[in-house]
Amino acid sequence: MSTYLDKVRALGCFNCWEPGPSQAHHHTARRGLSQRAKDEDSMPLCHTCHHDFHAACGAFKTWGKAQRRAFQDAGVEWTRGKLTGASSAEGHLRGPDGGDAA
């Protein structure tokens, strides 16, 4: 049986839309000190975007705390919608074909 994180990893990257498999990024604001967020608070990021997000470089270099949190909130909501079919999020910006990402 596939776990929730296996399903997240099978999705394409929420940021650059690189096809899966991706890495499961856990929302960094939805946890306590020295604790990881719940698996349901995760989103798919490719290796490069996952690294860049945590290192605050690349596409995320100029992002402040509020923008990073909003990106993660949207990513978690989009991921839940993709996996459960019950999302109000429209996805992050645009998909790889220029259309809506959701």
N, C-alpha and C positions, 0 to 999 in steps of 0.2 A: 504494500500500500504506500502511496506517495504521501509525503508530509507536505505541510503548507510551504515550508521553505523550498522543497524540491519544485513545487509549482511556481514559486516566485523566481527561482533560478532559471526555469524554462522560458520565461518571458524575455523579451528584448530589453535593452537598456532604456530606462525612463528618460535619460538625458539626451543621448546622442542617437538612440534608436538602432544601435548595433544589434543584429539578431542574437537571440540567446544561443547557448546558455549564458546567463549573467551571474553575478554575485548578489547575494541577498544583503542589502544594506539596512541595518536596523536604525530607526529614527533616533537620533542622538539626544533629543530633548525629552523623550518619553521613558526615562529610566532614572534610577537613583544613582548615587555615587558607587562606582565599582560594580554596577549592574548593567546588563544588556536589556534592551527593550524586549517586549513580548514579540514572538515571531509574527503575530498579526500586525505588528507595527513595522513591517519591512517593505522594501521596494527593490526592484531589480536595477542594478547598475553594472555596466561592463567593468572589467578590471581597471582600465584607465580612468574612467569617471569615478569609480569608487575610491581609488587612490587619490585622485585630484580633489575630491570632495573633502576627504579627511585631512589632506595636506594644505587645503585652501590655495590651490594653484590651478593652472590651466583655466578652464571655463569658469571656475569658482573663485578665482584670485581676488576679484574686487567685491565679492558678495559679503554683506554684513550679516549679523545674527538673524535679523528679521527675514531677510531674503532666503537664507539657508533654511530657516524653520518653515517658511511658506512652501518652499520647494519640497521639503520632506513631507509636509502635511498633504500636499497635492499628490506626491508620489505614492504615499501609503493609501490614500483614498482611491487613486486610479488602480493600484494593484488589487485592492480588495474588490473593486468593481469588475476587473478582468477575471478574477478567480471565483467570484460569487454571483456576478451579474447584477449586483445591487449597488451601483455607484452613482453619485450625483456629480462627480468630478468629470471634467472634459479632457483630462490628460494634460501633459506639459507642452505648452506652446504648439508646435506642429510636428506631425509625424514625418517620416523619411520621404514621403511623396509630396510633402507640402500641405496635405490635408489635415483635418483634425486628427489628433493622435488617439482619441478615445475610441 
